[in-house]
């Protein structure tokens, strides 16, 4: 998660910015793993390590894709602690026991305490945010990329020569749907993925209302699409999981537990206000293991509510909603009563 402000890391909107609008920072490391002959970063088993946070929706994209494509034995990973403080994301210490697979101290640099240490090891003069995900090359000790949208596309095809057929044939960016995926990415990213942040981090009423109105107008558009698509398949496009599902899921799975209350995205919630989206997100969570197994609600809820002091100065984490996600065959009482 990143912004382009020049203040403290924990100031998500620059206090001097009178617009009150949240502005996301552009990722700084944009190299690419490639199968092309002579590539600077070729695909190799065990060469790359992925630093993530279970809390972060952008990092969550890469975790889902890594698991869907069967890259567990090829690209290692570890998660930071859920807390983001004045020095950015920190690694857990050896005496801490947090949920989530591989929520561990930095496995590559025993002396590093924060993710920022990796950034400074690559660029001592780095001045941006210290964001996850980070794809790191163990052979050269260089950051390959910290742009989630590009990391997931590396995972789609570049390691295919190292994979069993069942994973190689899984195409998350199929040619038949690429134009649709690209078109949906643009508005879903701006209005939904980033729209919750624009709503939550706004520091003026005008900036908040502009963002939240756009967010829910776009959720209405998603709902209409998924209601129509439901007659074909449970996925966003076509009959299998694609990039569109991955990129939208990481926002929707956080919506009711965090964004409704913490980011004031409360015009409607998903479970009672968007039946098609609710059906879609539960199908992914309960039926496709890569989605459920990379989702950790404790990291998610504690990160937002205990890291964002501008929004929640007392760091109180709401108990609800209960449960974090409903079973596929259960609805909230109002929805049950309406049937």
C-alpha positions in Angstrom: 0.0 0.0 0.0 1.5 3.3 -1.0 0.9 7.0 -1.2 2.8 9.9 -2.8 2.8 12.2 0.1 5.9 13.8 1.6 4.9 13.6 5.2 5.1 10.8 7.8 4.4 7.2 6.6 1.4 7.1 8.8 0.0 10.3 7.2 -1.9 8.7 4.3 -3.0 12.1 3.0 -0.4 15.0 3.2 -1.7 17.4 5.9 -0.7 20.2 3.6 -2.9 18.9 0.7 -6.1 21.0 0.9 -7.9 18.7 -1.5 -8.1 16.1 1.2 -7.7 13.4 -1.5 -5.7 10.2 -1.1 -3.1 9.8 -3.9 -1.4 6.5 -4.4 2.4 6.3 -5.1 3.7 4.7 -8.2 5.8 1.6 -7.6 9.5 2.2 -8.0 10.9 -1.2 -8.9 9.6 -2.5 -12.2 11.9 -5.3 -13.5 10.4 -8.4 -15.0 11.2 -12.2 -14.7 11.2 -13.5 -18.3 11.7 -16.7 -20.2 13.3 -14.8 -23.0 16.9 -15.8 -23.8 19.4 -13.6 -22.0 16.8 -12.1 -19.6 18.3 -10.3 -16.6 15.9 -12.2 -14.3 15.3 -15.7 -15.7 12.8 -18.1 -14.1 14.7 -20.5 -11.8 13.5 -22.7 -9.0 14.4 -21.3 -5.6 15.9 -18.1 -6.9 13.1 -15.7 -5.9 11.4 -14.8 -2.6 8.1 -12.9 -2.2 7.6 -10.6 0.8 4.0 -10.1 1.5 1.5 -9.0 4.2 -1.7 -11.0 4.8 -3.3 -7.7 5.6 -2.6 -6.0 2.3 -4.9 -6.5 -0.7 -2.2 -5.8 -3.2 0.1 -8.4 -1.7 -2.8 -10.8 -1.4 -3.1 -10.8 -5.2 0.4 -12.3 -5.5 -0.3 -14.9 -2.8 -3.4 -16.1 -4.5 -1.7 -16.3 -7.9 1.4 -18.0 -6.5 -0.8 -20.8 -5.1 -3.1 -21.1 -8.1 -0.2 -21.6 -10.4 1.5 -24.2 -8.1 4.6 -22.1 -7.5 4.9 -23.0 -3.8 8.2 -25.0 -4.3 9.6 -22.5 -6.8 9.0 -19.1 -5.3 9.4 -18.9 -1.5 7.5 -16.4 0.6 7.2 -14.8 4.0 4.8 -12.3 5.6 5.5 -9.3 7.7 3.7 -8.5 10.9 0.3 -6.9 10.5 1.3 -3.7 12.1 2.5 -0.8 10.0 4.2 2.0 12.1 6.4 5.0 11.7 9.1 2.8 10.0 6.6 1.0 7.8 6.0 -2.8 7.9 8.1 -4.7 10.4 9.0 -8.3 10.5 7.8 -10.5 13.5 10.4 -11.3 16.1 11.4 -14.8 17.0 9.3 -14.7 20.2 6.1 -13.7 18.4 3.5 -16.3 17.3 1.1 -14.8 14.7 -1.3 -16.7 12.5 -0.7 -17.2 8.8 1.8 -19.5 7.1 5.4 -18.1 7.1 4.7 -15.1 9.3 8.3 -15.1 10.4 11.4 -12.9 10.8 13.1 -12.1 7.6 14.4 -15.5 6.4 17.1 -14.0 4.1 18.5 -11.2 6.3 18.7 -12.1 10.0 19.7 -8.5 10.9 16.8 -6.8 9.2 13.9 -5.7 11.4 11.7 -3.9 8.9 10.8 -4.2 5.2 12.5 -0.8 4.7 15.9 -2.4 5.3 15.4 -4.4 2.0 14.6 -1.2 0.1 17.6 0.7 1.5 19.9 -2.3 0.7 18.9 -1.7 -2.9 18.7 2.1 -2.8 20.2 3.9 0.2 18.6 7.1 -1.0 15.1 5.6 -1.5 12.4 8.1 -0.4 9.1 6.4 -1.3 6.9 4.1 0.8 8.1 0.7 1.8 5.3 -1.3 0.2 4.4 -5.0 -0.1 4.6 -7.1 -2.2 8.3 -7.2 -2.9 9.7 -9.8 -5.3 13.3 -10.3 -4.3 16.1 -12.1 -6.2 18.2 -14.1 -3.8 21.0 -14.6 -6.3 21.7 -10.9 -6.9 20.2 -9.5 -3.7 18.1 -7.2 -5.8 14.4 -6.2 -5.7 12.9 -7.4 -9.0 9.5 -5.7 -8.5 7.2 -4.1 -6.0 4.3 -3.7 -8.4 1.6 -6.4 -7.7 -0.1 -6.1 -11.1 3.1 -7.0 -12.8 4.2 -9.7 -10.3 1.0 -11.6 -10.9 1.5 -11.5 -14.6 5.1 -12.9 -14.2 3.6 -15.8 -12.3 1.0 -16.5 -15.1 3.5 -17.8 -17.7 7.2 -17.2 -17.0 7.6 -20.2 -14.8 5.5 -22.6 -16.9 8.5 -24.6 -18.1 9.2 -25.6 -14.5 5.6 -26.6 -13.7 3.6 -29.8 -14.0 0.9 -29.8 -16.7 -2.0 -29.2 -14.4 -0.5 -25.8 -13.4 1.0 -25.0 -16.8 -2.4 -25.2 -18.5 -4.1 -22.9 -16.0 -4.4 -19.6 -17.9 -5.3 -16.7 -15.7 -5.1 -14.2 -18.6 -6.7 -16.0 -21.5 -6.6 -14.4 -24.9 -10.3 -14.7 -25.4 -11.0 -12.4 -22.4 -8.0 -10.1 -22.3 -9.7 -7.1 -23.7 -12.5 -7.5 -21.2 -10.1 -8.1 -18.3 -8.0 -5.0 -19.2 -11.1 -2.8 -19.6 -12.5 -4.0 -16.3 -9.1 -3.6 -14.5 -9.0 0.1 -15.3 -12.3 1.1 -13.7 -12.3 -1.5 -10.9 -8.8 -0.5 -9.8 -9.6 3.2 -9.8 -13.1 3.1 -8.4 -13.2 -0.1 -6.2 -9.7 -1.4 -5.3 -8.4 2.1 -4.8 -11.8 3.6 -4.2 -12.1 2.2 -0.7 -8.8 4.0 0.2 -9.9 7.2 -1.5 -13.0 7.1 0.7 -11.3 6.0 3.9 -8.2 8.3 3.8 -10.1 11.4 2.6 -9.6 14.4 5.0 -12.4 16.6 3.7 -16.1 15.8 3.5 -16.1 16.7 -0.2 -13.2 14.3 -1.1 -14.9 11.5 0.9 -18.4 11.9 -0.7 -16.9 12.1 -4.2 -15.0 8.9 -3.6 -17.6 6.9 -1.8 -20.3 7.8 -4.3 -18.1 6.6 -7.2 -17.2 3.5 -5.2 -20.8 2.4 -4.8 -21.8 3.3 -8.3 -19.0 1.0 -9.5 -20.1 -1.8 -7.1 -23.5 -1.5 -8.6 -21.9 -2.1 -12.0 -20.0 -5.1 -10.7 -23.3 -6.5 -9.2 -25.1 -6.1 -12.5 -22.3 -7.9 -14.3 -22.0 -10.8 -11.9 -25.8 -11.2 -11.7 -25.8 -11.7 -15.5 -22.6 -13.8 -15.5 -24.1 -16.2 -12.9 -26.1 -18.0 -15.5 -22.8 -18.9 -17.2 -20.3 -19.6 -14.4 -19.4 -18.5 -10.9 -16.4 -16.5 -12.2 -16.1 -12.9 -13.4 -15.3 -13.8 -17.0 -15.6 -17.1 -18.8 -15.8 -20.5 -17.1 -12.6 -20.4 -15.0 -10.8 -18.2 -12.6 -9.0 -15.2 -14.3 -7.1 -12.2 -13.3 -10.4 -10.3 -12.9 -11.4 -12.6 -10.0 -8.1 -12.3 -8.3 -7.9 -8.5 -8.5 -11.5 -7.9 -7.3 -11.6 -10.6 -4.6 -8.9 -9.0 -2.4 -11.0 -5.9 -2.0 -14.4 -7.6 -1.6 -13.2 -10.1 1.0 -12.1 -7.1 3.2 -15.2 -5.0 2.5 -17.6 -6.1 5.3 -14.9 -6.8 8.0 -13.0 -3.6 7.5 -14.0 -1.1 4.8 -17.7 -0.7 5.8 -16.8 0.8 9.2 -13.1 1.7 9.1 -13.2 3.5 5.7 -16.8 4.7 6.1 -17.9 2.7 3.0 -21.3 2.1 4.6 -23.9 3.0 1.9 -24.4 -0.8 1.8 -22.5 -3.9 2.9 -21.8 -6.8 0.6 -23.7 -9.5 2.6 -27.0 -7.7 2.6 -26.8 -5.3 -0.3 -25.1 -7.1 -3.1 -26.4 -10.7 -3.6 -24.5 -11.5 -6.8 -21.2 -10.1 -5.4 -21.8 -12.0 -2.1 -22.5 -15.3 -4.0 -19.3 -14.7 -6.2 -17.0 -13.9 -3.3 -18.2 -16.9 -1.3 -17.8 -19.3 -4.2 -14.2 -18.2 -4.6 -13.4 -18.4 -0.8 -15.1 -21.7 -0.1 -14.5 -23.6 -3.4 -11.1 -22.5 -4.6 -8.5 -23.2 -1.9 -6.0 -20.6 -3.1 -8.4 -17.8 -2.0 -9.3 -19.1 1.4 -5.8 -20.3 2.3 -4.3 -16.9 1.7 -7.0 -15.0 3.6 -6.3 -14.2 7.2 -8.9 -12.0 8.9 -6.9 -11.4 12.0 -4.1 -9.8 10.1 -6.7 -7.9 8.0 -8.7 -6.5 10.8 -5.9 -5.7 13.2 -3.7 -4.0 10.5 -6.3 -1.5 9.4 -7.7 -0.6 12.8 -4.4 -0.6 14.7 -2.1 1.0 12.1 -4.2 3.9 10.8 -4.0 6.3 13.7 -5.3 9.2 11.5 -8.6 7.3 11.3 -8.7 5.3 14.5 -6.5 7.0 17.1 -7.4 4.5 19.9 -6.7 1.4 17.8 -9.9 -0.3 18.8 -10.8 -3.2 16.5 -14.5 -3.8 16.1 -15.7 -7.3 16.9 -18.1 -7.7 14.0 -19.3 -8.6 11.5 -19.7 -12.1 12.8 -18.7 -14.3 11.0 -16.0 -12.6 8.9 -17.5 -14.4 5.9 -20.8 -16.4 5.7 -21.0 -20.0 4.6 -22.3 -20.5 1.1 -25.7 -21.8 2.4 -26.4 -19.0 4.9 -27.6 -15.5 4.6 -28.1 -12.6 7.0 -31.5 -12.6 8.6 -32.9 -9.7 6.5 -32.0 -11.6 3.3 -33.5 -14.8 4.6 -36.7 -13.0 5.6 -37.0 -11.5 2.1 -37.0 -14.9 0.4 
